Amino acid sequence: MRRVVPALLLVVYALAFALAAFGGGLPGNDDHPGQFFRLWHALERSFPDGYWTADWNPDWWGGYPELQFYPPGFALVGAAIRLAGLWVLSVETTYQLLLAFTFALPGLATFLLLRAVLGDAWLALPPAFLALTLSAGLRAGVEESLHWGMLTSRLSLGFLPLLALALRPWVEAARRPVWAPLAAALVVLAHPANAPAAAALLALATLLRLARRADRPALREAAAVGILTVALTAFWTLPLLVRRAWVVPLTWSPPGESGLLGSAPTQPLLWLVAAAALAAWVRVVRHRRPFDALLAALPLALAGLTAVNAALFARGWSAIEPTRLLDSVVAACLWAAGLGLGALAEPLAGKRAPPRSRAAPALSVVAVLALAALVRLPGASEPALTLWPRGQDWPRLSDLERTHGLDRLWRALRGDPDRVLFLTSTLKLSRETAWYAPHSHALSLTPFFAGREIVNGTFTHPAPLAARFYTGRPTPPTRIDTLVERLDGRSLLGEAWERLAPETFDAFARRLRIATVVVPRGDVARARFLAPSYAPKLEASGFTVFERRDRPWPRIERITHRRYRVLASPAGGVWVPTGIPAYPLWQAKSGHGDLPTRVDAWGLLELRVPLDVFEAELVYVEGPLEWVGLAVSLAAVLAWIGWTWRGRAASTGSPVSAGVRASSRSGSAPRRR
């Protein structure tokens, strides 16, 4: 029973935190409303109707294949949670459980890894506690991933210790790493920014495996892990790579802002973890176990990889933001620090000492870390550790609906087939005027509650149309390096509000079929570019709603989220603008067959209707590329099953494996033949 107490403490703490943070309803802070909408789109609309990672989301930015260009791992985990609940759980409950899983995963996975390596649950507890509660400006930290709603970085990082754990029997005992391809695939699907860390783990494991026993099976198994990982993720990565022109990479801050490295002096805990990681080499020298060497060397390898990526990113040769790679560097330092803690604890309590001799020091370390986290240095934008969700800073969506009267706004917007443009991306939650002040992207739920397609009103988005909107230029930039919150009330279509000409705005509004414009009440006097096409209609929830006086565009009727009816003018024989972003999977049809299409300067689809045809349909259908990617992934699942079966059969009858099992029972490392 004493051996499970550390794990039980960690689980109880994680459950209590998750219940306090997410148990009272859907979170409403920052990105959470939009992340919930993505999950709803995946589980309620896309999954039953087709190839869902490439499915079309018509509701944001004129339409976009949302999960084809956003890591789908969180939706996959959400689908697994809902499947475990026999598909009767609501999407709201599924999202809350997904948040609890995402919060707990890094801590529990780190605990499992270090418990296996150190052979002591109490020594694994302090690093696992840090992995569970760490914030410190990290993308995968509690603040940015769970408070702000950027789930994918933390989810991906949580799978990384499981990949290391899957590689351990291969490095130490030459047993086939059967779970490594699945763990690596989950890392990539949750967020590909951690793919370099997964590749570094596999490369170091391969080198150490070859150092112990240089043979062809080792190379074949390393290649099999890499190939299976790529193939398992092909259903998403293949269309993503081939159609990368339809995604504009996002960066967290403009060039010149140093991000986490600039705030490092205010986060001494990170330097303490890095210093503790060096103590892992004491254990490596003392025991000479290859997997210990892997964990000790990994922080150095990942730090070098991060430096190389930063140089490539500065030249535009890498799409991975450097600060995202720091998550894996810090995680590797935590694992190595756990080894260092084990090396320092060995002289104090021998291997045969009772567990209670290590319980008190481990709990003392946790207590000291928790107390130190309460001290926040001047200039620190985030706490080092987030020990408990502060209720007023973690609002529920229901609270926002009640205090801001959002239901009145959504009632006012219902009943019109054309689009809504929000002149802000956020709902302000305080009187602070800074762009980073507490806010919510609750407006992104307008399609869910009001049934209207929207432009803007969401977080910074990778759609080319969003990039054109942010810059005001028909040609999208190579990457978006300014958060949309910084543009609110200041810049629109690349111009200051005061300098934006009404005809420039009207040309954009016509292209996108903007029938309604929602303006924050305090900015109405500055929105002079709305006249004379738009007139104020009503006020609701701190916004003024403007309606267009006329509708100078073709009538587009949405049949489903994958089918539209286009009603052409009686003139016929002309190019009809649709206001829908062009994408290779759209087909234009009429009773006479397929219709020719073209793309306008803003990347929107136009179709040509013959003289005697007044009605056409736009149909969204998956193409050969999507089905090839899916077929490759299904074949990879079958190949992995066969590879696993053959590996287990071979290891059962292998004399080397028998010797490994015997030596592991005796507590010594296996001898090389």
C-alpha positions in Angstrom: 0.0 0.0 0.0 2.8 2.4 0.8 4.1 2.1 -2.7 0.9 3.5 -4.2 0.6 6.4 -1.8 2.7 8.9 -3.9 0.7 8.1 -7.0 -2.5 8.4 -5.0 -1.4 11.8 -3.6 -0.7 13.1 -7.2 -4.0 11.8 -8.6 -6.1 13.2 -5.7 -4.4 16.6 -6.1 -4.9 16.6 -9.9 -8.6 15.6 -9.5 -9.2 18.3 -6.9 -7.6 21.0 -9.1 -9.5 19.9 -12.2 -12.8 19.8 -10.3 -12.2 23.3 -8.9 -11.1 24.7 -12.3 -13.5 22.9 -14.7 -16.2 21.2 -12.7 -18.6 24.1 -12.5 -19.2 24.4 -16.2 -17.5 25.4 -19.4 -14.5 27.7 -18.9 -15.1 31.1 -20.5 -11.6 32.6 -20.3 -9.6 33.5 -23.3 -9.4 30.7 -26.0 -11.7 28.2 -24.2 -14.9 29.1 -26.1 -13.2 28.7 -29.4 -11.6 25.4 -28.4 -15.0 24.1 -27.3 -16.4 25.1 -30.6 -13.7 23.2 -32.4 -14.5 20.1 -30.4 -18.2 20.5 -31.0 -17.5 20.8 -34.8 -15.4 17.6 -34.7 -17.7 15.4 -32.6 -21.2 16.7 -33.5 -20.9 17.8 -37.1 -17.8 16.4 -38.8 -17.4 12.9 -37.3 -20.8 11.5 -38.5 -20.7 13.2 -42.0 -17.3 12.4 -43.5 -13.6 12.5 -43.4 -13.6 14.7 -40.4 -10.1 16.1 -40.1 -10.5 17.6 -43.6 -14.1 18.6 -43.0 -15.2 22.1 -43.7 -16.1 24.5 -40.9 -18.2 27.2 -42.6 -18.6 29.4 -39.5 -15.3 31.2 -39.1 -13.5 33.3 -41.6 -15.8 32.5 -44.5 -15.1 28.8 -44.0 -12.0 26.8 -43.4 -11.0 23.1 -43.0 -10.4 23.7 -39.3 -8.9 20.4 -38.1 -6.9 19.9 -41.2 -4.6 22.8 -40.3 -5.0 22.6 -36.5 -3.5 19.7 -34.5 -6.4 17.2 -34.1 -5.0 15.4 -31.1 -7.3 17.1 -28.6 -10.3 16.2 -30.8 -9.1 12.6 -31.0 -8.7 12.4 -27.2 -12.2 14.0 -26.9 -13.6 11.4 -29.2 -12.0 8.6 -27.1 -13.5 10.1 -23.9 -16.9 10.3 -25.5 -16.6 6.8 -26.9 -15.7 5.5 -23.4 -18.9 7.1 -22.3 -20.8 5.2 -25.0 -21.3 8.4 -26.9 -24.0 9.7 -24.5 -21.8 12.4 -22.8 -22.6 15.9 -24.0 -19.8 17.8 -25.8 -19.7 20.2 -22.8 -19.0 17.3 -20.4 -16.5 15.8 -22.8 -14.7 19.1 -23.0 -14.5 19.3 -19.2 -13.1 15.8 -18.9 -10.7 16.6 -21.7 -9.4 19.5 -19.7 -8.9 17.4 -16.6 -7.0 14.8 -18.7 -4.8 17.5 -20.3 -4.0 19.0 -16.9 -3.1 15.6 -15.2 -1.2 14.0 -18.1 2.2 15.6 -17.8 2.4 15.0 -14.1 1.2 11.4 -14.2 3.3 10.5 -17.2 6.4 12.0 -15.7 5.7 10.0 -12.5 5.4 6.8 -14.4 8.6 7.4 -16.2 10.7 8.3 -13.2 9.0 5.6 -11.1 10.2 3.0 -13.6 13.7 4.4 -13.9 14.4 5.1 -10.2 12.4 2.2 -8.8 11.0 4.4 -6.1 7.7 6.2 -6.2 8.6 8.8 -3.5 11.6 10.0 -5.5 9.5 10.3 -8.6 7.0 12.6 -6.8 8.8 16.0 -6.7 9.5 16.1 -10.5 6.0 14.9 -11.2 4.6 17.6 -9.0 6.6 20.2 -10.9 5.4 18.8 -14.2 1.8 19.0 -13.0 1.9 22.6 -11.7 4.6 24.4 -13.7 3.7 27.6 -15.5 6.7 30.0 -15.7 5.8 31.4 -19.1 5.8 28.0 -20.8 3.3 27.3 -23.6 2.6 23.9 -22.0 2.4 25.5 -18.5 -0.8 25.5 -16.5 -1.5 29.2 -17.1 -1.1 29.3 -20.9 -2.5 25.9 -21.7 -5.4 25.5 -19.2 -6.1 29.1 -18.0 -5.8 30.6 -21.4 -7.0 27.6 -23.3 -4.0 26.7 -25.5 -4.5 23.0 -24.9 -2.5 21.4 -27.6 1.0 22.2 -26.4 0.4 20.6 -23.0 -1.4 17.6 -24.4 1.5 16.9 -26.7 4.1 17.4 -24.0 2.1 15.0 -21.8 2.6 12.2 -24.3 6.4 12.7 -24.5 7.3 10.9 -21.2 5.2 7.9 -22.5 7.4 7.8 -25.6 10.5 7.8 -23.4 9.0 5.0 -21.3 8.2 3.0 -24.4 11.8 3.2 -25.6 13.3 2.2 -22.2 13.0 -1.7 -22.7 14.6 -1.3 -26.1 17.6 0.6 -24.9 18.2 -1.4 -21.7 17.0 -4.9 -22.6 16.9 -5.0 -26.5 13.1 -5.7 -26.4 11.2 -4.3 -29.4 9.7 -0.9 -28.5 6.2 -1.8 -29.6 4.4 1.2 -28.0 6.9 3.8 -29.3 5.2 4.4 -32.7 1.8 5.0 -31.0 3.3 7.3 -28.4 5.2 9.3 -31.0 2.2 9.5 -33.2 0.2 11.0 -30.3 2.9 13.5 -29.7 2.8 14.7 -33.3 -1.0 14.7 -33.6 -1.4 16.7 -30.4 1.1 19.3 -31.6 3.8 18.9 -34.2 6.0 21.4 -32.5 7.1 18.6 -30.2 8.0 16.3 -33.2 11.7 17.4 -33.0 11.8 16.3 -29.3 10.3 12.9 -30.3 12.8 12.6 -33.1 15.7 13.5 -30.7 14.5 10.9 -28.2 14.4 8.2 -30.9 17.8 9.2 -32.2 19.5 9.1 -28.8 17.8 5.8 -28.0 19.1 4.4 -31.3 22.7 5.5 -30.6 22.6 4.0 -27.1 21.0 0.8 -28.4 23.7 0.4 -31.1 26.5 1.3 -28.5 25.4 -1.7 -26.5 24.8 -4.1 -29.4 25.5 -2.9 -32.9 23.4 -5.2 -35.1 20.9 -5.0 -38.0 17.8 -5.7 -35.9 18.5 -2.5 -33.9 18.6 -0.4 -37.1 15.5 -2.2 -38.5 13.6 -1.5 -35.3 14.6 2.1 -35.2 13.5 2.6 -38.8 10.3 0.7 -38.1 9.4 3.1 -35.3 10.1 6.2 -37.5 8.2 4.8 -40.5 5.2 3.6 -38.5 5.0 7.0 -36.7 4.9 8.8 -40.0 2.4 6.4 -41.5 0.1 6.5 -38.4 -0.2 10.3 -38.7 -0.5 10.3 -42.5 -4.2 10.9 -42.4 -3.5 14.4 -41.1 0.1 15.2 -42.0 -0.1 14.2 -45.7 -2.8 16.7 -46.7 -1.3 19.2 -44.3 2.1 19.1 -46.0 0.7 19.0 -49.6 -1.7 21.8 -49.0 0.5 24.0 -46.7 -0.3 27.0 -48.9 -3.7 27.2 -47.2 -2.3 27.8 -43.8 -0.3 30.8 -42.6 1.9 29.9 -39.6 1.4 31.8 -36.4 4.0 33.3 -34.1 3.4 34.3 -30.5 5.1 37.7 -30.6 6.6 40.0 -33.1 10.3 39.7 -34.1 12.5 41.2 -31.5 10.5 40.2 -28.5 12.3 37.4 -26.7 9.4 35.6 -25.0 10.4 33.2 -22.3 14.2 33.8 -22.6 13.5 37.5 -21.9 11.6 36.7 -18.8 14.1 34.1 -17.5 15.5 36.3 -14.8 12.0 36.4 -13.2 11.7 32.6 -13.2 14.7 31.3 -11.2 12.9 28.0 -10.7 13.7 27.1 -14.3 17.4 27.7 -13.7 17.2 25.6 -10.5 15.7 22.7 -12.5 18.4 23.1 -15.2 21.1 23.0 -12.5 19.6 19.9 -10.9 19.5 18.2 -14.2 23.3 18.2 -14.2 23.3 16.0 -11.1 21.9 13.2 -13.4 25.4 12.6 -14.6 26.4 11.5 -11.1 23.9 8.6 -11.4 25.1 7.9 -15.0 28.7 7.6 -13.8 27.8 5.5 -10.8 25.5 3.0 -12.4 26.4 3.2 -16.1 22.9 2.4 -17.3 22.2 3.4 -20.9 18.7 4.8 -20.3 20.0 7.0 -17.5 22.5 8.3 -20.0 19.7 9.0 -22.5 17.7 11.1 -19.9 20.9 12.9 -18.8 21.9 13.8 -22.4 18.5 14.7 -23.7 18.3 18.3 -22.2 21.6 19.1 -23.9 20.5 17.7 -27.2 17.1 19.5 -27.1 18.8 22.8 -26.1 21.1 22.5 -29.2 18.1 21.6 -31.4 16.2 24.7 -30.0 19.2 27.0 -30.8 19.4 25.6 -34.4 15.7 26.0 -34.9 15.8 29.6 -33.6 18.4 30.5 -36.2 16.3 28.8 -39.0 13.1 30.5 -37.8 14.7 33.9 -37.9 15.5 33.3 -41.6 12.1 32.0 -42.3 13.3 28.4 -42.9 11.4 26.9 -40.0 7.7 27.1 -39.2 8.2 26.1 -35.5 8.2 29.0 -33.1 11.4 28.7 -30.9 9.6 29.3 -27.6 7.4 26.2 -28.3 10.5 24.0 -28.2 11.4 25.2 -24.8 8.6 23.1 -23.4 10.4 19.9 -24.3 13.7 21.3 -23.0 12.2 22.0 -19.6 10.5 18.6 -19.5 13.7 16.9 -20.3 15.4 18.9 -17.5 12.7 17.7 -15.1 13.4 14.1 -16.0 17.1 14.5 -15.6 16.6 16.4 -12.3 14.6 13.4 -11.1 17.6 11.2 -11.8 19.8 13.7 -10.0 17.4 13.6 -7.0 17.8 9.8 -7.0 21.6 10.0 -7.1 21.6 12.4 -4.2 19.1 10.3 -2.2 21.1 7.0 -2.5 23.8 7.8 0.1 21.1 9.0 2.5 18.9 5.9 2.2 20.2 2.7 0.8 18.2 0.6 -1.7 17.1 -1.7 1.0 15.8 1.1 3.3 12.1 1.2 3.9 10.0 3.6 1.7 9.2 5.9 4.6 12.9 6.9 4.8 12.4 8.6 1.4 8.9 9.8 2.0 9.8 12.6 4.3 12.5 14.1 2.1 10.3 13.8 -1.0 7.4 15.5 0.7 9.7 18.2 2.1 11.0 19.0 -1.4 7.4 19.3 -2.6 6.5 21.6 0.3 9.5 23.8 -0.3 8.7 24.1 -4.0 5.0 25.0 -3.2 6.1 27.6 -0.7 8.7 29.1 -3.0 6.1 29.3 -5.7 4.0 31.7 -3.5 6.9 34.2 -3.9 6.4 36.1 -7.2 9.3 38.2 -8.3 8.7 41.7 -9.7 8.3 41.6 -13.5 7.1 38.0 -13.6 4.1 37.8 -15.9 3.2 34.4 -14.6 3.7 32.4 -11.4 6.4 29.7 -11.4 3.8 27.2 -10.3 0.0 27.4 -10.5 -1.0 25.5 -7.3 -4.7 26.3 -7.4 -7.2 28.0 -9.8 -8.2 31.4 -8.5 -12.0 31.5 -9.0 -12.3 35.1 -10.1 -9.5 34.6 -12.7 -11.0 31.3 -14.1 -14.6 32.4 -15.1 -17.2 30.1 -16.4 -19.0 30.7 -19.7 -22.3 30.8 -17.8 -20.9 33.6 -15.7 -20.0 35.7 -18.7 -23.4 35.1 -20.3 -25.0 36.4 -17.2 -22.8 39.3 -16.4 -22.4 40.6 -20.0 -25.9 39.6 -21.2 -24.5 37.7 -24.2 -27.8 36.0 -24.8 -29.3 39.4 -25.8 -26.6 39.8 -28.4 -27.1 36.3 -29.8 -30.9 36.8 -30.0 -30.3 40.1 -31.9 -28.1 38.3 -34.4 -30.4 35.4 -35.2 -32.4 34.9 -38.4 -30.1 36.3 -41.2 -28.4 34.0 -43.7 -25.5 36.5 -44.4 -22.4 37.0 -42.3 -21.6 39.0 -39.1 -18.4 41.0 -38.9 -17.0 41.7 -35.4 -14.8 44.7 -35.1 -13.2 43.2 -32.1 -11.8 39.7 -31.4 -12.5 39.7 -27.7 -15.0 40.3 -24.9 -13.2 42.4 -22.3 -13.4 41.1 -18.8 -12.0 44.1 -17.0 -11.6 47.8 -17.3 -8.0 47.6 -18.3 -7.3 48.8 -21.8 -4.1 46.8 -22.5 -4.5 44.2 -25.2 -3.4 41.4 -22.8 -5.9 42.4 -20.1 -8.3 39.6 -19.1 -10.6 38.8 -22.0 -12.6 36.0 -23.6 -13.1 34.9 -27.2 -16.7 34.1 -26.4 -17.8 35.9 -29.6 -16.5 32.8 -31.5 -19.5 30.9 -30.2 -21.9 33.2 -32.2 -22.4 30.4 -34.8 -23.2 28.0 -32.0 -25.8 30.2 -30.2 -27.0 32.5 -33.1 -26.6 30.3 -36.2 -24.6 33.0 -38.0 -21.3 32.7 -39.8 -18.8 35.2 -38.5 -15.7 37.1 -39.6 -13.2 38.0 -36.8 -14.5 37.6 -33.3 -12.0 34.7 -32.8 -8.4 34.3 -31.7 -5.5 34.7 -34.1 -6.2 32.3 -36.9 -4.1 30.6 -39.6 -6.6 30.9 -42.4 -5.2 32.9 -45.4 -8.4 35.0 -45.3 -7.7 35.9 -41.7 -4.2 37.0 -42.6 -5.5 39.1 -45.5 -8.0 40.7 -43.0 -5.2 41.4 -40.5 -2.9 43.1 -43.0 -5.5 44.4 -45.5 -3.4 43.0 -48.4 -4.7 40.5 -50.9 -1.5 38.5 -50.7 -1.2 36.9 -47.2 2.1 37.2 -45.4 4.5 34.3 -44.9 3.5 34.2 -41.2 1.3 36.1 -38.8 3.5 37.7 -36.1 1.0 40.1 -34.5 -1.8 38.7 -32.2 -5.3 39.9 -33.3 -5.9 41.3 -29.8 -3.3 43.9 -30.5 -5.3 45.1 -33.5 -8.6 45.5 -31.7 -9.8 49.1 -31.9 -6.6 50.2 -33.5 -6.2 48.7 -37.0 -8.6 47.2 -39.4 -7.7 45.9 -42.9 -4.2 47.1 -42.3 -5.2 50.7 -41.6 -5.8 52.8 -38.6 -9.5 53.2 -38.0 -9.3 56.9 -38.5 -7.7 56.5 -42.0 -9.8 53.6 -43.3 -11.8 54.8 -46.3 -15.5 53.8 -46.5 -15.1 52.5 -50.0 -12.2 50.2 -49.0 -14.2 48.7 -46.2 -17.3 48.4 -48.4 -15.4 46.5 -51.1 -14.2 44.0 -48.4 -17.7 43.7 -46.9 -19.2 43.0 -50.3 -16.8 40.2 -51.0 -17.6 38.4 -47.7 -21.4 39.1 -47.8 -21.2 41.1 -44.5 -24.8 42.0 -43.6 -24.2 42.8 -39.9 -21.3 44.6 -38.2 -20.9 44.5 -34.4 -19.0 47.3 -32.8 -17.9 47.8 -29.2 -20.1 50.6 -27.8 -17.1 52.8 -27.0 -15.7 52.6 -30.5 -18.9 53.5 -32.4 -17.9 57.2 -32.9 -14.6 56.1 -34.5 -16.2 53.6 -36.9 -17.0 56.3 -39.5 -16.0 53.9 -42.4 -19.4 52.1 -41.9 -21.3 55.0 -43.3 -23.3 55.2 -45.5 -23.7 51.5 -46.2 -24.5 50.5 -42.6 -26.8 52.0 -40.0 -27.1 51.3 -36.3 -30.0 49.0 -35.4 -29.8 48.3 -31.7 -27.5 47.9 -28.7 -26.9 44.7 -26.8 -24.3 43.4 -24.3 -22.0 46.5 -24.6 -22.1 46.4 -28.4 -23.9 48.4 -31.1 -25.2 46.2 -34.0 -25.2 47.8 -37.4 -27.2 46.4 -40.3 -26.5 46.9 -44.0 -29.0 49.0 -46.0 -28.8 46.8 -49.1 -27.5 43.4 -50.2 -25.5 43.9 -53.4 -24.3 40.3 -53.7 -25.7 37.0 -55.1 -28.0 35.0 -52.8 -26.1 32.1 -51.2 -28.2 29.5 -49.3 -26.5 27.1 -46.9 -28.0 23.6 -47.2 -25.5 21.8 -44.9 -22.1 22.8 -43.8 -20.8 21.0 -46.9 -23.4 22.2 -49.5 -24.5 25.6 -50.7 -27.1 26.7 -53.2 -26.1 29.7 -55.4 -28.9 31.7 -57.0 -27.6 33.5 -60.1 -29.0 36.7 -61.6 -31.2 36.4 -64.7 -28.4 37.8 -66.8 -26.4 34.5 -66.5 -23.2 33.8 -68.3 -21.1 35.8 -65.7 -18.7 35.0 -63.0 -20.7 34.8 -59.7 -18.8 35.6 -56.5 -19.6 33.2 -53.6 -17.7 34.8 -50.7 -16.4 31.3 -49.8 -12.6 30.8 -49.6 -11.3 28.6 -52.5 -10.1 25.2 -51.6 -9.3 22.2 -53.8 -12.2 20.1 -52.4 -15.0 22.4 -53.6 -17.0 21.4 -56.6 -19.4 23.6 -58.5 -22.3 21.8 -60.2 -25.6 22.5 -62.0 -28.2 20.5 -63.9 -25.9 20.8 -66.9 -22.9 19.3 -65.1 -19.7 20.7 -63.6 -19.2 24.5 -63.7 -15.9 26.3 -64.2 -14.4 28.1 -61.2 -11.7 30.6 -60.5 -10.2 32.4 -57.5 -10.4 36.2 -57.0 -7.7 38.4 -55.6 -8.7 37.7 -52.0 -8.6 33.9 -52.5 -12.4 33.6 -52.7 -14.2 31.2 -55.0 -16.1 32.4 -58.1 -18.1 30.2 -60.5 -19.4 30.8 -64.0 -23.1 30.1 -64.6 -24.3 29.5 -68.2 -26.8 31.8 -69.8 -29.7 29.4 -69.3 -28.9 28.3 -65.7 -30.0 30.4 -62.7 -29.1 28.0 -59.9 -25.9 26.1 -59.0 -24.6 24.1 -56.1 -21.2 24.1 -54.3 -20.4 20.7 -52.8 -17.5 19.9 -50.6 -16.1 16.4 -51.2 -12.9 14.8 -49.9 -10.4 14.1 -52.7 -7.9 11.3 -53.4 -5.2 12.9 -51.2 -7.4 12.6 -48.1 -8.4 9.0 -48.8 -4.7 8.0 -49.6 -3.7 9.5 -46.2 -6.4 7.6 -44.4 -5.5 4.4 -46.2 -1.9 4.8 -45.3 -2.8 5.3 -41.6 -5.1 2.3 -41.6 -2.4 0.1 -43.2 0.0 1.4 -40.6 -2.3 0.2 -37.8 -2.4 -3.3 -39.3 1.4 -3.2 -39.8 1.9 -2.1 -36.2 -0.2 -5.0 -35.0 1.8 -7.5 -37.0 5.1 -5.9 -36.0 4.1 -6.1 -32.3 3.0 -9.7 -32.6 6.2 -10.8 -34.3 8.3 -8.9 -31.8 6.6 -10.6 -28.8 7.0 -14.0 -30.4 10.7 -13.4 -31.0 11.4 -12.0 -27.6 9.6 -15.0 -25.9 11.9 -17.5 -27.4 15.1 -15.5 -27.5 18.0 -16.6 -25.3 19.1 -13.0 -25.0 15.7 -12.0 -23.6 15.8 -14.9 -21.2 19.2 -13.7 -19.9 17.8 -10.1 -19.7 14.8 -11.3 -17.6 17.1 -13.3 -15.3 19.5 -10.5 -14.9 16.7 -8.0 -14.2 15.4 -10.3 -11.5 18.8 -10.3 -9.9 19.1 -6.6 -10.1 22.1 -6.4 -12.3 22.5 -5.2 -15.9 22.5 -7.9 -18.6 25.9 -9.0 -19.9 26.9 -8.4 -23.5 27.7 -11.5 -25.5 
